[in-house]
Amino acid sequence: QRVAAFVACLSMLATRRLEAASDLEMMDLAVSSLYQESKDAIVRVYSQRTLLIGGLAFRSQPWVGTGFFIDGRGHLLTAATVVRDPGNCWIDWGDQRVAARVLGSDPDTNLALLQVDPEKCVGAGRRMPFLLQGDSDELKVGSMVIAVGFPRDLPSAPSVGFVAGFDVKGGSRPFITSHFR
C-alpha cells in the first residue's frame, strides 16, 4: 500500500508539474501574442525645452518615454513627466520622427494626452494602429497586467506585473487610480 501511495503521489506531482508548465507556456504565448499585436501602436515620446541663459538659447537634453495610440486619429497617452514644460515634442514611430502637440496633462495621475497628424505617420488612406481600452472595473488587487514600452530607451519589450493596490501612496507621492475605477 505504501508503494501504491508513493506512486500515486509521484503521479500527482508529475501531473501538477505538467499543468504548471502548460499554464506557463500558455501565459508565455499570451504575452508574446499581445506584444506582437500591440507593438505597432507603441511609440517613443520625446520632449525638449529651449533654455535662455544670458540671452543665449540652449536646448535641454530630451526627456524620453513611452506612449501609445488610443485611437486612429493620432491621439496618444504618455507620462506627464515626459512632456512637462515641453518646448518641442515629437515621437519616433517606426523609422519616422513626427511632431507631437501636448493637448493636456494631469500631474496627479501622471498622464498626458498628445496628438500627431496620422497622415504623417501612416500616410493617407491607411489606418493608424491603436490599443483598445479595457474595463478598469474588472481590475482587482492581484490582477495580472502587461506593459509594453521602451525600457531605458532600449527596443520595445513587454513586462508582466500585478496590480498591487489602488489609491496608494509612495513616500510623499500619491498614486491616484480612483478616477479610472
N, CA and C of each residue as an Amber inpcrd file, in Angstrom:
protein
   543
   0.8250000  -1.2030000   0.0000000   0.0000000   0.0000000   0.0000000
   0.8690000   1.2670000   0.0000000   1.9780000   1.1970000   0.7570000
   2.8500000   2.3740000   0.7890000   3.4370000   2.6590000  -0.5910000
   3.7880000   1.6020000  -1.2950000   4.3410000   1.7840000  -2.6370000
   3.2800000   2.3790000  -3.5580000   2.0520000   1.8840000  -3.4600000
   0.9670000   2.4110000  -4.2890000   0.7010000   3.8770000  -3.9640000
   0.7180000   4.2350000  -2.6800000   0.5120000   5.6280000  -2.2740000
   1.6480000   6.5010000  -2.7680000   2.8710000   5.9860000  -2.6950000
   4.0340000   6.7370000  -3.1630000   3.9480000   6.9630000  -4.6760000
   3.5810000   5.9190000  -5.4210000   3.4350000   6.0300000  -6.8730000
   2.3160000   7.0260000  -7.2160000   1.2050000   6.9770000  -6.4740000
   0.1010000   7.9170000  -6.6920000   0.5600000   9.3450000  -6.4200000
   1.3490000   9.5150000  -5.3610000   1.8640000  10.8520000  -5.0180000
   2.7940000  11.3600000  -6.1200000   3.6970000  10.4920000  -6.6140000
   4.5870000  10.8850000  -7.7070000   3.7920000  11.2320000  -8.9660000
   2.7780000  10.4440000  -9.2480000   1.9340000  10.7050000 -10.4060000
   1.2390000  12.0560000 -10.2750000   0.7220000  12.3420000  -9.0650000
   0.0440000  13.6140000  -8.8250000   1.0260000  14.7820000  -8.9870000
   2.2600000  14.6480000  -8.4510000   3.2670000  15.7050000  -8.5880000
   3.6430000  15.9130000 -10.0530000   3.7990000  14.8260000 -10.7850000
   4.1360000  14.9330000 -12.2070000   3.0190000  15.6390000 -12.9670000
   1.7650000  15.3000000 -12.6320000   0.6190000  15.9410000 -13.2830000
   0.5990000  17.4360000 -12.9720000   0.8450000  17.7910000 -11.7020000
   0.8680000  19.2200000 -11.3270000   1.9850000  19.9550000 -12.0470000
   3.1520000  19.3180000 -12.1820000   4.2590000  19.9590000 -12.9040000
   3.8860000  20.1780000 -14.3610000   3.2670000  19.1880000 -14.9790000
   2.8430000  19.3360000 -16.3750000   1.8000000  20.4370000 -16.5130000
   0.8570000  20.4900000 -15.5630000  -0.1590000  21.5440000 -15.6030000
   0.4860000  22.9060000 -15.4280000   1.4450000  23.0100000 -14.4820000
   2.1290000  24.2850000 -14.2540000   2.9240000  24.6830000 -15.4870000
   3.6320000  23.7090000 -16.0840000   4.3940000  24.0060000 -17.2980000
   3.4480000  24.4360000 -18.4050000   2.3130000  23.7640000 -18.5140000
   1.3250000  24.1170000 -19.5310000   0.7760000  25.5150000 -19.2820000
   0.4800000  25.8450000 -18.0210000  -0.0200000  27.1810000 -17.6810000
   1.0200000  28.2420000 -18.0150000   2.2980000  27.9750000 -17.7010000
   3.3550000  28.9430000 -18.0160000   3.5310000  29.0830000 -19.5250000
   3.4240000  27.9820000 -20.2520000   3.5200000  28.0600000 -21.7080000
   2.3560000  28.8580000 -22.2870000   1.1690000  28.6870000 -21.7230000
   0.0120000  29.4540000 -22.1880000   0.2010000  30.9360000 -21.8840000
   0.7360000  31.2460000 -20.6860000   0.9830000  32.6430000 -20.3300000
   2.0490000  33.2210000 -21.2600000   3.1020000  32.4570000 -21.5300000
   4.1530000  32.8960000 -22.4360000   3.5790000  33.2120000 -23.8130000
   2.7290000  32.3410000 -24.3170000   2.1010000  32.5470000 -25.6160000
   1.1970000  33.7810000 -25.6020000   0.4510000  33.9660000 -24.5080000
  -0.4520000  35.1190000 -24.4050000   0.3350000  36.4300000 -24.3890000
   1.4140000  36.4900000 -23.6050000   2.2200000  37.7120000 -23.5230000
   2.8700000  37.9830000 -24.8740000   3.4340000  36.9610000 -25.4840000
   4.0880000  37.1260000 -26.7830000   3.0850000  37.5810000 -27.8470000
   1.9000000  36.9860000 -27.8610000   0.8700000  37.3670000 -28.8350000
   0.4130000  38.8050000 -28.6270000   0.1740000  39.1710000 -27.3650000
  -0.2520000  40.5360000 -27.0780000   0.8160000  41.5380000 -27.5090000
   2.0630000  41.2160000 -27.2460000   3.1530000  42.0980000 -27.6620000
   3.1620000  42.2670000 -29.1820000   3.0750000  41.1730000 -29.9190000
   3.0940000  41.2440000 -31.3780000   1.9210000  42.0610000 -31.9160000
   0.7460000  41.9150000 -31.2810000  -0.4410000  42.6450000 -31.7250000
  -0.3800000  44.1310000 -31.4000000   0.3230000  44.5000000 -30.3300000
   0.2730000  45.8870000 -29.8650000   1.5070000  46.7090000 -30.1850000
   2.6090000  46.1110000 -30.5610000   3.8720000  46.8400000 -30.6830000
   3.8360000  47.9760000 -31.6970000   3.0120000  47.8770000 -32.7350000
   2.9570000  48.9590000 -33.7230000   2.2340000  50.1980000 -33.2070000
   1.4810000  50.0680000 -32.1190000   0.7710000  51.2080000 -31.5420000
   1.5780000  51.8760000 -30.4220000   2.7700000  51.3590000 -30.1490000
   3.6290000  51.8760000 -29.0770000   4.7150000  52.7410000 -29.7060000
   4.9770000  53.9040000 -29.1050000   5.9590000  54.8440000 -29.6640000
   6.8960000  55.3530000 -28.5740000   8.0340000  55.8390000 -29.0140000
   8.9080000  56.6080000 -28.1230000   8.4300000  58.0520000 -28.1780000
   8.3850000  58.6970000 -27.0220000   7.9650000  60.0940000 -26.9310000
   9.1440000  60.9040000 -26.4160000   9.3990000  62.0410000 -27.0600000
  10.4950000  62.9230000 -26.6630000   9.9490000  64.3210000 -26.4260000
  10.5510000  65.0220000 -25.4870000  10.2750000  66.4510000 -25.3560000
  11.5790000  67.1490000 -24.9990000  11.6760000  68.3790000 -25.4440000
  12.8990000  69.1420000 -25.2330000  12.5380000  70.6080000 -25.0870000
  13.1950000  71.2500000 -24.1490000  12.9650000  72.6820000 -23.9480000
  14.1510000  73.4730000 -24.4640000  13.8680000  74.7070000 -24.8310000
  14.9290000  75.6440000 -25.1570000  15.0680000  76.5810000 -23.9630000
  16.2560000  76.6130000 -23.4010000  16.5170000  77.4430000 -22.2270000
  17.2480000  78.7080000 -22.6500000  16.8230000  79.8480000 -22.1180000
  17.5130000  81.1050000 -22.3710000  18.3940000  81.4270000 -21.1690000
  19.6910000  81.4560000 -21.4150000  20.6510000  81.7540000 -20.3440000
  21.5500000  82.8850000 -20.8460000  21.4470000  84.0100000 -20.1750000
  22.2500000  85.1690000 -20.5700000  22.0180000  85.6070000 -22.0000000
  20.7850000  85.4850000 -22.4600000  20.4480000  85.8930000 -23.8130000
  20.7670000  84.8460000 -24.8780000  21.3820000  83.7360000 -24.4650000
  21.6920000  82.6670000 -25.4130000  20.7020000  81.5250000 -25.2670000
  20.3430000  80.9020000 -26.3760000  19.3930000  79.7860000 -26.3590000
  20.1560000  78.4620000 -26.3240000  19.8010000  77.6310000 -25.3600000
  20.3800000  76.2950000 -25.2360000  19.2530000  75.2810000 -25.2150000
  19.4680000  74.1760000 -25.9030000  18.4730000  73.0980000 -25.8740000
  18.8180000  72.1450000 -24.7400000  17.7980000  71.7790000 -23.9880000
  17.9970000  70.8160000 -22.9030000  18.1480000  69.4120000 -23.4830000
  18.6330000  68.5000000 -22.6710000  18.6410000  67.1000000 -23.0630000
  17.1900000  66.6640000 -23.2210000  16.8660000  65.8630000 -24.2360000
  15.4770000  65.4300000 -24.3890000  15.0560000  64.4660000 -23.2810000
  13.8120000  64.6130000 -22.8420000  13.1850000  63.6270000 -21.9690000
  12.6450000  62.5500000 -22.8810000  12.7950000  61.2990000 -22.5030000
  12.3540000  60.1840000 -23.3430000  11.4170000  59.2990000 -22.5400000
  10.3510000  58.8680000 -23.1810000   9.4120000  57.9540000 -22.5390000
   8.6910000  57.1300000 -23.5790000   7.6810000  56.4310000 -23.1200000
   6.8770000  55.5770000 -23.9790000   5.4640000  56.1310000 -24.0420000
   4.8330000  56.0010000 -25.1810000   3.4390000  56.3750000 -25.3370000
   2.7350000  55.3430000 -26.2020000   1.4090000  55.4390000 -26.2470000
   0.6600000  54.5240000 -27.1120000  -0.5610000  55.2280000 -27.6650000
  -0.8870000  54.8750000 -28.9140000  -2.0440000  55.4590000 -29.5810000
  -3.3230000  54.8850000 -28.9910000  -4.3050000  55.7700000 -28.7560000
  -5.5810000  55.3460000 -28.1770000  -6.7260000  55.4110000 -29.1810000
  -6.4480000  55.9620000 -30.3690000  -7.4610000  55.9850000 -31.4180000
  -6.7580000  56.1430000 -32.7600000  -7.5190000  56.0660000 -33.8210000
  -6.9650000  56.1800000 -35.1590000  -6.7670000  57.6060000 -35.6320000
  -7.0550000  58.5860000 -34.7650000  -6.9290000  59.9950000 -35.1410000
  -5.6280000  60.6260000 -34.6610000  -4.6980000  59.7950000 -34.1450000
  -3.3960000  60.3100000 -33.7430000  -3.2870000  60.7340000 -32.2970000
  -4.2920000  60.4160000 -31.4650000  -4.1950000  60.7280000 -30.0300000
  -3.3970000  59.6390000 -29.3280000  -2.5190000  60.0450000 -28.4310000
  -1.7480000  59.0660000 -27.6790000  -1.5670000  59.5090000 -26.2380000
  -1.3790000  58.5240000 -25.3660000  -1.1260000  58.7640000 -23.9510000
   0.3390000  58.5120000 -23.6480000   0.8720000  59.3030000 -22.7380000
   2.2240000  59.1210000 -22.2310000   2.2490000  59.6120000 -20.7940000
   3.3920000  59.5410000 -20.1710000   3.5380000  60.0450000 -18.8060000
   3.6810000  61.5690000 -18.8360000   2.9990000  62.2390000 -17.9220000
   3.0750000  63.7020000 -17.8580000   4.4980000  64.1630000 -17.5610000
   5.2680000  63.3610000 -16.8370000   6.6470000  63.7480000 -16.5180000
   7.5280000  63.7880000 -17.7580000   7.1640000  63.0690000 -18.8020000
   7.9580000  63.0810000 -20.0340000   7.7820000  64.3920000 -20.7780000
   6.5900000  64.9510000 -20.7520000   6.3100000  66.1470000 -21.5520000
   6.1230000  67.3990000 -20.7030000   6.5870000  67.3870000 -19.4720000
   6.4260000  68.5950000 -18.6450000   7.2180000  69.7450000 -19.2610000
   6.6200000  70.8990000 -19.2830000   7.2220000  72.1090000 -19.8500000
   7.8500000  71.8780000 -21.2240000   7.1280000  71.2490000 -22.1530000
   7.7740000  70.9790000 -23.4410000   7.8480000  72.2200000 -24.3080000
   8.9500000  72.4370000 -24.9360000   9.0490000  73.4610000 -25.9540000
   8.9420000  72.7980000 -27.3070000   9.3720000  71.5600000 -27.3560000
   9.3950000  70.8020000 -28.5860000   9.0670000  69.3600000 -28.2150000
   8.1040000  68.7640000 -28.8850000   7.6750000  67.4100000 -28.5510000
   7.5310000  66.6160000 -29.8490000   8.0070000  65.3790000 -29.8420000
   7.9000000  64.5440000 -31.0230000   7.8710000  63.0780000 -30.6170000
   7.5250000  62.2360000 -31.5950000   7.5420000  60.7960000 -31.3720000
   8.4150000  60.1430000 -32.4390000   8.9730000  59.0190000 -32.0990000
   9.5950000  58.1420000 -33.0800000   8.6250000  56.9930000 -33.2700000
   8.1700000  56.8330000 -34.4700000   7.2450000  55.7460000 -34.7830000
   7.8020000  55.0370000 -35.9990000   8.2060000  53.7910000 -35.8040000
   8.9070000  53.0970000 -36.8750000  10.2190000  53.8100000 -37.1210000
  10.4600000  54.1940000 -38.3500000  11.6900000  54.9290000 -38.6710000
  11.4160000  56.4110000 -38.9250000  10.2630000  56.8960000 -38.4450000
   9.8810000  58.2900000 -38.6720000   9.9260000  59.0950000 -37.3750000
  10.2640000  60.3440000 -37.5060000  10.1610000  61.3020000 -36.4070000
   9.0220000  62.2420000 -36.7620000   7.9930000  62.2990000 -35.8820000
   6.7820000  63.0630000 -36.1760000   6.5240000  64.0450000 -35.0350000
   6.2630000  65.3090000 -35.3760000   5.9640000  66.3290000 -34.3720000
   4.6800000  65.9630000 -33.6250000   4.6810000  66.2270000 -32.3100000
   3.5070000  65.9530000 -31.4790000   3.1390000  67.2260000 -30.7250000
   1.8560000  67.3480000 -30.4460000   1.3480000  68.5010000 -29.6980000
   0.7560000  67.9860000 -28.3920000   1.1070000  68.6400000 -27.2860000
   0.5590000  68.2710000 -25.9820000  -0.8180000  68.9210000 -25.8610000
  -1.8570000  68.0990000 -25.7250000  -3.2130000  68.6130000 -25.5820000
  -3.5610000  68.8700000 -24.1200000  -2.9260000  68.1520000 -23.2270000
  -3.1770000  68.3350000 -21.7990000  -2.4170000  67.3200000 -20.9860000
  -2.2390000  67.6290000 -19.7010000  -1.5660000  66.6850000 -18.8100000
  -2.1280000  66.8350000 -17.4020000  -2.0210000  65.7570000 -16.6360000
  -2.5090000  65.7240000 -15.2650000  -1.4010000  65.1910000 -14.3690000
  -0.7890000  66.0420000 -13.5620000   0.3060000  65.5750000 -12.7050000
  -0.1480000  64.5930000 -11.6220000  -1.4130000  64.6450000 -11.2030000
  -1.8810000  63.7200000 -10.1650000  -1.8890000  62.2760000 -10.6440000
  -2.2870000  62.0620000 -11.8930000  -2.3090000  60.7030000 -12.4450000
  -1.0850000  60.4270000 -13.3130000  -0.2490000  61.4430000 -13.5210000
   0.9410000  61.3640000 -14.3630000   0.6010000  60.9120000 -15.7820000
  -0.4820000  61.4450000 -16.3140000  -0.8790000  61.1520000 -17.6900000
  -0.8820000  62.4240000 -18.5270000  -0.5010000  62.2740000 -19.7790000
  -0.5660000  63.3870000 -20.7210000  -1.1680000  62.8730000 -22.0290000
  -1.9630000  63.7270000 -22.6640000  -2.5850000  63.4160000 -23.9410000
  -1.8790000  64.2310000 -25.0230000  -1.4010000  63.5390000 -26.0540000
  -0.7160000  64.1760000 -27.1670000  -1.4740000  63.8660000 -28.4500000
  -1.1480000  64.6250000 -29.4980000  -1.7240000  64.3420000 -30.7970000
  -0.6690000  64.5450000 -31.8730000  -0.6920000  63.6310000 -32.8460000
   0.1360000  63.7470000 -34.0340000  -0.7920000  63.6970000 -35.2430000
  -0.2770000  64.1250000 -36.3740000  -1.0370000  64.0300000 -37.6200000
  -0.9200000  62.5950000 -38.1250000  -2.0220000  61.8310000 -38.1370000
  -1.9210000  60.4280000 -38.5310000  -1.4080000  60.2230000 -39.9530000
  -1.7020000  61.1720000 -40.8390000  -1.2370000  61.0230000 -42.2180000
   0.2800000  61.1160000 -42.3120000   0.9170000  61.8250000 -41.3670000
   2.3770000  61.8910000 -41.3560000   2.9810000  60.5940000 -40.8450000
   2.1880000  59.8110000 -40.1250000   2.6720000  58.5220000 -39.6110000
   2.4300000  57.3900000 -40.5990000   1.1960000  57.2400000 -41.0310000
   0.8400000  56.0720000 -41.8450000   0.5180000  56.4090000 -43.2870000
   0.3740000  57.6780000 -43.6040000   0.0200000  58.0700000 -44.9640000
  -1.4870000  58.1520000 -45.1390000  -1.8910000  58.7600000 -46.2070000
  -3.3170000  58.9550000 -46.4790000  -3.9800000  57.6160000 -46.7870000
  -5.1770000  57.4460000 -46.2520000  -5.9640000  56.2680000 -46.5540000
  -5.5970000  55.0130000 -45.7650000  -4.5520000  55.0490000 -44.9590000
  -4.1750000  53.8880000 -44.1580000  -4.6020000  54.1000000 -42.7140000
  -4.9180000  53.0150000 -42.0300000  -5.3750000  53.1070000 -40.6370000
  -4.2010000  53.1100000 -39.6740000  -4.2900000  53.9680000 -38.6940000
  -3.2760000  54.0200000 -37.6540000  -3.5910000  52.9610000 -36.6030000
  -2.6090000  52.1830000 -36.1790000  -2.8780000  51.1880000 -35.1390000
  -3.0670000  51.8640000 -33.7870000  -3.9510000  51.3110000 -32.9790000
  -4.1470000  51.8490000 -31.6380000  -4.5630000  50.7210000 -30.7110000
  -4.4140000  50.9660000 -29.4150000  -4.7610000  49.9690000 -28.4120000
  -6.1760000  50.1960000 -27.9200000  -6.9200000  49.1360000 -27.7940000
  -8.2630000  49.2230000 -27.2320000  -8.1580000  49.3110000 -25.7150000
  -9.0190000  50.1110000 -25.1320000  -9.0100000  50.2670000 -23.6840000
  -9.8350000  49.1670000 -23.0420000  -9.3270000  48.6370000 -21.9480000
 -10.0460000  47.6070000 -21.2150000 -10.9920000  48.2300000 -20.2130000
 -11.6560000  47.4000000 -19.4540000 -12.6040000  47.8430000 -18.4340000
 -11.9040000  47.8470000 -17.0840000 -11.6020000  49.0370000 -16.5620000
 -10.8690000  49.1320000 -15.2940000 -11.6800000  48.6050000 -14.1210000
 -12.9970000  48.4850000 -14.2750000 -13.8060000  47.9120000 -13.1980000
 -13.4930000  46.4300000 -12.9900000 -12.8950000  45.8090000 -13.9890000
 -12.5310000  44.3930000 -13.8900000 -11.2500000  44.1840000 -13.0890000
 -10.4550000  45.2370000 -12.9090000  -9.1890000  45.1090000 -12.1860000
  -9.4160000  44.9200000 -10.6940000  -8.5510000  44.1190000 -10.1060000
  -8.5550000  43.9410000  -8.6520000  -7.1150000  43.7200000  -8.2250000
  -6.8470000  43.8540000  -6.9510000  -5.5040000  43.5920000  -6.4520000
  -5.1490000  42.1540000  -6.8120000  -4.0050000  41.9750000  -7.4210000
  -3.5690000  40.6630000  -7.8660000  -3.8140000  40.4110000  -9.3400000
  -4.5730000  41.2940000 -10.0290000  -4.7900000  41.1130000 -11.4760000
  -3.4540000  41.2500000 -12.2040000  -3.2200000  40.3650000 -13.1660000
  -2.0070000  40.4520000 -13.9700000  -2.1780000  41.5550000 -15.0080000
  -1.1340000  42.3400000 -15.2020000  -1.1260000  43.3910000 -16.2100000
   0.1310000  43.2290000 -17.0690000   0.0250000  43.6220000 -18.3140000
   1.1430000  43.5420000 -19.2420000   1.4010000  44.9470000 -19.7610000
   2.6240000  45.4090000 -19.6350000   3.0190000  46.7190000 -20.1470000
   3.9850000  46.5060000 -21.3050000   3.8370000  47.3150000 -22.3420000
   4.7670000  47.2780000 -23.4590000   5.3700000  48.6580000 -23.5620000
   6.6770000  48.7300000 -23.5940000   7.3180000  50.0330000 -23.6630000
   8.7600000  49.9150000 -24.0940000   9.4590000  51.0150000 -23.9720000
  10.8690000  51.1000000 -24.3290000  11.6680000  51.2900000 -23.0420000
  12.0340000  50.2070000 -22.3710000  12.7600000  50.3460000 -21.1090000
  14.1430000  50.9550000 -21.3280000  14.3880000  52.0300000 -20.6150000
  15.6930000  52.7030000 -20.6760000  16.1550000  52.9720000 -22.1090000
  15.2010000  53.3390000 -22.9580000  15.4700000  53.7040000 -24.3460000
  16.0160000  52.5280000 -25.1630000  15.7380000  51.2960000 -24.7280000
  16.0970000  50.0940000 -25.4820000  14.9520000  49.7470000 -26.4310000
  15.1020000  48.7160000 -27.2530000  13.9730000  48.3090000 -28.1060000
  12.7490000  47.9550000 -27.2690000  11.5770000  48.0390000 -27.8820000
  10.3470000  47.7740000 -27.1380000  10.3330000  46.3420000 -26.6220000
   9.6900000  46.1770000 -25.4700000   9.6130000  44.8630000 -24.8310000
   8.4130000  44.8290000 -23.9030000   7.8420000  43.6390000 -23.7090000
   6.7490000  43.5170000 -22.7350000   7.3000000  43.2790000 -21.3340000
   6.5380000  43.7230000 -20.3510000   6.8160000  43.4420000 -18.9400000
   5.5200000  42.9580000 -18.3170000   5.6270000  42.0240000 -17.4140000
   4.4530000  41.4690000 -16.7480000   4.5190000  41.8360000 -15.2820000
   3.3930000  42.2370000 -14.7240000   3.3200000  42.5720000 -13.3070000
   1.9140000  42.3230000 -12.8020000   1.6910000  42.7500000 -11.5800000
   0.3930000  42.5390000 -10.9420000  -0.0450000  43.8160000 -10.2610000
  -1.3560000  44.0620000 -10.2430000  -1.9040000  45.2260000  -9.5640000
  -1.6310000  45.0610000  -8.0730000  -0.9240000  46.0180000  -7.4950000
  -0.5570000  45.9420000  -6.0820000  -1.5560000  46.6550000  -5.1800000
  -2.3170000  47.5830000  -5.7330000  -3.2830000  48.3040000  -4.9220000
  -3.8440000  49.4870000  -5.6800000  -4.7850000  50.1460000  -5.0600000
  -5.4240000  51.3150000  -5.6510000  -5.3220000  52.4700000  -4.6700000
  -5.1280000  53.6760000  -5.2160000  -5.0040000  54.8840000  -4.4080000
  -3.9880000  54.7040000  -3.2960000  -2.7790000  54.2800000  -3.6860000
  -1.7080000  54.0680000  -2.7220000  -0.7970000  55.2850000  -2.7000000
   0.0350000  55.3570000  -1.6890000   0.9530000  56.4690000  -1.5410000
   2.3590000  55.9030000  -1.4460000   3.2680000  56.4030000  -2.2770000
   4.6690000  56.0010000  -2.2470000   5.5040000  57.1720000  -1.7840000
   5.9790000  57.1300000  -0.5390000   6.6700000  58.2860000   0.0230000
   5.6800000  59.4150000   0.1720000   5.9810000  60.5460000  -0.4310000
   5.0570000  61.6830000  -0.3540000   4.1750000  61.7860000  -1.5980000
   4.3380000  60.8720000  -2.5510000   3.5980000  60.9610000  -3.7970000
   2.4040000  60.0030000  -3.8120000   1.1920000  60.5390000  -4.0230000
   0.0320000  59.6450000  -4.1470000  -0.0590000  59.0900000  -5.5670000
  -0.4960000  57.8560000  -5.6860000  -0.7600000  57.2330000  -6.9740000
  -2.2670000  57.0440000  -7.0550000  -2.9330000  58.0510000  -7.6020000
  -4.3940000  58.1070000  -7.6030000  -4.9190000  57.2620000  -8.7590000
  -5.8220000  56.3420000  -8.4580000  -6.3870000  55.4980000  -9.5020000
  -7.8980000  55.5320000  -9.5040000  -8.5200000  56.0970000  -8.4740000
  -9.9780000  56.0320000  -8.3870000 -10.6630000  56.7880000  -9.5220000
  -9.9490000  57.6720000 -10.2150000 -10.5280000  58.3710000 -11.3670000
 -10.9640000  57.3720000 -12.4350000 -10.2780000  56.2460000 -12.5080000
 -10.4870000  55.2890000 -13.5910000 -11.3590000  54.1310000 -13.1670000
 -11.7780000  54.0430000 -11.9210000 -12.4930000  52.8610000 -11.4370000
 -13.9710000  53.0870000 -11.4520000
